[in-house]
Amino acid sequence: MASKLDLDLKASSRPIWLVKVPKYVAQRWEKSEKGGHIGKIRIGKKFGKPDISLMMDSSLAKVKLKPEDPEIPEEHKFQVMSAAPGTMMVYSQGSGDKLAIEGKVVERLECRPVRNETYMEMKRKQIELAHKPSKVTKHLDKRPVVAYKPIARHKEIVEYEKKKKEMGKKPRMEKEKVMDILFSAFEKHQYYQLKDLSKITEQPVPYLKEILSEIGTYHQRAPHKYMWELKPEYRHYKTQDEEMDMS
């Protein structure tokens, strides 16, 4: 097995053309059969300059990637570009990760279509497709067989209402047990809102308010507005006012 550092230099002196082709040409070449005929290259001179053209296979030029795609021109011209600075080589990787130099780039060319009638028709259709709206309004003469029907009660709403109904039917705990939970909660914090105490005890709000009115004080003024606190006789702490009276 060859090392990854092995490099085959047998074809390093082979001259290679580096050609840039339009995207639509490259796409047709990819669709061609492996080893199949894709066209002919004609090499000549015109006014002392290279005259190179490509004649694509007519059947390949008519290949459509999409039904709406236009035909592409068969004839293209190769324009010789300025040579790239430095030396450019073409590499390949074979079996066993062996690298090989396939040749040295001696010419850099650009493939351009001949501006004939086929080319102008292709550009016109490309512009039309580019400006074609992706979504269109369509009039329906008949109602679709599978029509969308709005859902009156979504799954999430049904589950929420079911849970709410079950919570409402939950039996009340004994008063003493509820009071024990409340006293335990007020040992951690001095003030609570009713909604928080309802979550802690998991009891209906009317029943909870009934018990709180016996053991607690509801504040309607700042700084503890709309909050509950234990009555003085149930507190395990002393307020600031009580401490001042004792002093």
C-alpha positions as CSV (number, residue, x, y, z in Angstrom):
1,M,0.0,0.0,0.0
2,A,1.4,3.4,-1.0
3,S,2.1,6.0,1.6
4,K,0.0,9.2,1.7
5,L,3.2,11.0,0.9
6,D,3.7,9.1,-2.4
7,L,3.3,11.3,-5.5
8,D,3.2,10.0,-9.1
9,L,5.1,12.5,-11.4
10,K,4.9,10.5,-14.6
11,A,2.4,12.8,-16.3
12,S,3.7,16.1,-14.7
13,S,4.9,17.4,-18.1
14,R,1.5,16.8,-19.9
15,P,0.0,20.1,-21.1
16,I,-3.5,20.8,-19.8
17,W,-6.0,23.5,-20.5
18,L,-7.9,25.0,-17.6
19,V,-11.3,26.0,-19.0
20,K,-14.1,27.9,-17.2
21,V,-17.5,26.9,-18.5
22,P,-21.0,28.4,-17.9
23,K,-23.1,26.7,-15.2
24,Y,-25.7,25.4,-17.6
25,V,-23.0,23.7,-19.7
26,A,-21.4,22.0,-16.6
27,Q,-24.9,20.7,-15.5
28,R,-25.4,19.1,-18.9
29,W,-22.0,17.5,-18.8
30,E,-22.8,16.0,-15.4
31,K,-26.0,14.5,-16.9
32,S,-24.0,12.9,-19.8
33,E,-23.2,9.2,-19.7
34,K,-19.8,8.3,-18.3
35,G,-17.3,8.2,-21.2
36,G,-20.0,9.4,-23.6
37,H,-19.6,11.9,-26.4
38,I,-20.2,15.5,-25.2
39,G,-19.0,17.5,-28.2
40,K,-16.1,18.5,-30.5
41,I,-13.4,21.2,-30.2
42,R,-12.2,23.0,-33.3
43,I,-8.8,24.7,-33.1
44,G,-7.7,27.3,-35.7
45,K,-6.4,30.8,-36.2
46,K,-8.2,34.0,-37.1
47,F,-6.2,37.2,-37.8
48,G,-3.2,35.5,-36.3
49,K,-4.9,34.8,-33.0
50,P,-6.2,31.4,-31.7
51,D,-9.7,30.6,-32.8
52,I,-11.1,27.8,-30.6
53,S,-14.7,26.7,-30.5
54,L,-16.8,24.0,-28.9
55,M,-19.6,22.3,-30.6
56,M,-21.7,20.4,-28.0
57,D,-23.5,17.2,-28.9
58,S,-27.0,18.3,-30.1
59,S,-28.8,15.7,-27.9
60,L,-26.9,16.8,-24.8
61,A,-27.7,20.5,-25.5
62,K,-31.4,19.6,-25.6
63,V,-31.4,17.9,-22.2
64,K,-33.7,19.7,-19.8
65,L,-33.1,19.6,-16.0
66,K,-36.6,21.0,-15.4
67,P,-39.6,20.9,-17.8
68,E,-39.5,24.7,-18.1
69,D,-35.8,24.9,-18.9
70,P,-35.0,26.3,-22.3
71,E,-32.6,24.7,-24.8
72,I,-29.0,25.9,-24.6
73,P,-26.8,26.9,-27.5
74,E,-24.6,24.2,-29.0
75,E,-21.8,26.4,-30.2
76,H,-19.4,28.2,-27.7
77,K,-16.2,30.1,-28.2
78,F,-13.0,29.7,-26.0
79,Q,-11.5,33.0,-25.1
80,V,-7.8,32.7,-24.1
81,M,-7.2,34.5,-20.8
82,S,-3.9,35.8,-19.4
83,A,-1.7,33.1,-18.0
84,A,-2.0,32.5,-14.3
85,P,1.1,33.5,-12.3
86,G,3.3,30.6,-11.1
87,T,2.8,27.0,-12.1
88,M,-0.6,25.4,-11.8
89,M,-0.8,21.6,-11.7
90,V,-3.8,19.2,-11.8
91,Y,-3.8,16.5,-9.2
92,S,-5.8,13.2,-8.9
93,Q,-6.3,10.7,-6.1
94,G,-6.4,7.1,-6.9
95,S,-6.8,3.8,-5.0
96,G,-4.9,3.6,-1.8
97,D,-4.9,7.4,-1.3
98,K,-2.2,7.6,-4.0
99,L,-1.7,11.1,-5.4
100,A,-0.7,11.8,-9.0
101,I,0.0,14.8,-11.1
102,E,-2.1,14.7,-14.3
103,G,-0.4,17.6,-16.0
104,K,0.6,21.2,-16.0
105,V,-1.8,24.0,-16.9
106,V,-0.4,25.7,-20.0
107,E,-3.5,27.6,-21.2
108,R,-6.4,29.3,-19.2
109,L,-9.6,29.7,-21.3
110,E,-13.1,30.8,-20.7
111,C,-16.0,29.2,-22.6
112,R,-18.6,31.7,-23.8
113,P,-21.7,31.1,-25.9
114,V,-22.0,32.5,-29.4
115,R,-24.7,35.2,-29.4
116,N,-27.1,33.6,-31.9
117,E,-30.9,33.1,-31.9
118,T,-30.8,30.1,-29.6
119,Y,-28.7,32.0,-27.0
120,M,-31.0,35.0,-27.1
121,E,-34.1,32.8,-26.6
122,M,-32.4,31.1,-23.7
123,K,-31.6,34.4,-22.0
124,R,-35.2,35.6,-22.5
125,K,-36.7,32.5,-20.9
126,Q,-34.1,32.7,-18.0
127,I,-35.3,36.3,-17.3
128,E,-38.9,35.3,-17.4
129,L,-38.3,32.4,-15.0
130,A,-36.4,34.6,-12.6
131,H,-39.3,37.1,-12.4
132,K,-42.0,34.4,-12.2
133,P,-43.7,34.5,-8.8
134,S,-43.2,31.4,-6.7
135,K,-46.8,31.6,-5.4
136,V,-49.8,32.3,-7.5
137,T,-53.6,32.6,-6.7
138,K,-55.7,29.9,-8.4
139,H,-59.5,29.9,-8.8
140,L,-61.1,26.6,-7.8
141,D,-64.3,25.7,-9.6
142,K,-65.0,22.7,-7.3
143,R,-64.4,22.2,-3.7
144,P,-61.4,20.0,-3.0
145,V,-62.2,16.4,-1.9
146,V,-59.9,16.7,1.1
147,A,-60.8,20.1,2.6
148,Y,-59.3,21.6,5.7
149,K,-61.8,21.8,8.5
150,P,-61.0,24.2,11.4
151,I,-60.7,22.5,14.8
152,A,-63.1,23.9,17.4
153,R,-61.4,22.4,20.4
154,H,-57.7,21.8,20.1
155,K,-56.0,19.0,22.0
156,E,-54.2,21.4,24.4
157,I,-57.4,23.1,25.3
158,V,-59.2,19.9,26.0
159,E,-56.4,18.7,28.3
160,Y,-56.2,22.0,30.1
161,E,-60.0,22.0,30.8
162,K,-59.9,18.4,31.9
163,K,-57.0,19.1,34.4
164,K,-58.9,22.2,35.6
165,K,-62.0,20.2,36.1
166,E,-60.2,17.5,38.0
167,M,-58.6,20.1,40.3
168,G,-62.0,21.5,41.0
169,K,-63.3,18.1,42.0
170,K,-60.4,17.4,44.3
171,P,-61.7,16.8,47.9
172,R,-60.8,19.3,50.6
173,M,-58.2,18.4,53.1
174,E,-59.1,18.5,56.8
175,K,-58.8,22.0,58.2
176,E,-56.1,21.1,60.6
177,K,-53.9,19.7,57.8
178,V,-54.3,22.8,55.7
179,M,-53.4,25.0,58.7
180,D,-50.3,22.9,59.3
181,I,-49.2,23.4,55.7
182,L,-49.8,27.2,56.1
183,F,-47.9,27.5,59.3
184,S,-45.0,25.6,57.8
185,A,-45.0,28.0,54.8
186,F,-45.1,31.1,57.0
187,E,-42.1,29.8,58.8
188,K,-40.1,30.3,55.6
189,H,-41.6,33.6,54.5
190,Q,-43.6,36.3,56.3
191,Y,-45.8,37.4,53.5
192,Y,-47.6,35.5,50.7
193,Q,-50.0,36.2,47.9
194,L,-53.2,34.1,47.7
195,K,-52.2,32.5,44.4
196,D,-48.9,31.2,46.0
197,L,-50.7,29.8,49.0
198,S,-53.2,28.1,46.7
199,K,-50.3,26.3,44.8
200,I,-48.7,25.3,48.1
201,T,-51.8,23.8,49.7
202,E,-53.5,22.7,46.4
203,Q,-56.8,23.7,47.9
204,P,-59.8,25.6,46.3
205,V,-59.4,29.4,46.7
206,P,-62.8,30.0,48.6
207,Y,-61.9,27.2,51.1
208,L,-58.4,28.6,51.6
209,K,-59.6,32.2,52.1
210,E,-62.0,30.9,54.8
211,I,-59.1,29.4,56.7
212,L,-56.8,32.4,56.2
213,S,-59.4,34.8,57.5
214,E,-59.1,32.9,60.9
215,I,-55.3,32.8,61.2
216,G,-54.1,35.5,58.9
217,T,-54.2,39.2,58.2
218,Y,-54.8,40.6,54.6
219,H,-52.9,43.8,53.9
220,Q,-54.6,46.3,51.6
221,R,-51.9,49.0,51.8
222,A,-48.2,49.2,50.8
223,P,-45.6,47.9,51.3
224,H,-47.3,44.5,51.4
225,K,-50.4,45.3,49.5
226,Y,-52.6,42.3,48.5
227,M,-50.5,39.9,50.7
228,W,-51.3,37.6,53.6
229,E,-49.5,37.5,57.0
230,L,-50.2,35.4,60.1
231,K,-52.1,37.1,63.0
232,P,-49.8,38.2,65.9
233,E,-51.0,35.3,68.1
234,Y,-49.8,32.7,65.5
235,R,-46.5,34.3,64.6
236,H,-43.2,32.8,65.8
237,Y,-41.5,36.1,65.2
238,K,-41.9,39.7,66.4
239,T,-42.6,42.7,64.1
240,Q,-40.6,45.8,64.3
241,D,-43.5,47.7,66.0
242,E,-43.8,45.0,68.7
243,E,-40.1,45.2,69.4
244,M,-40.3,49.0,69.8
245,D,-43.2,48.7,72.3
246,M,-41.3,46.3,74.4
247,S,-38.3,48.6,74.5
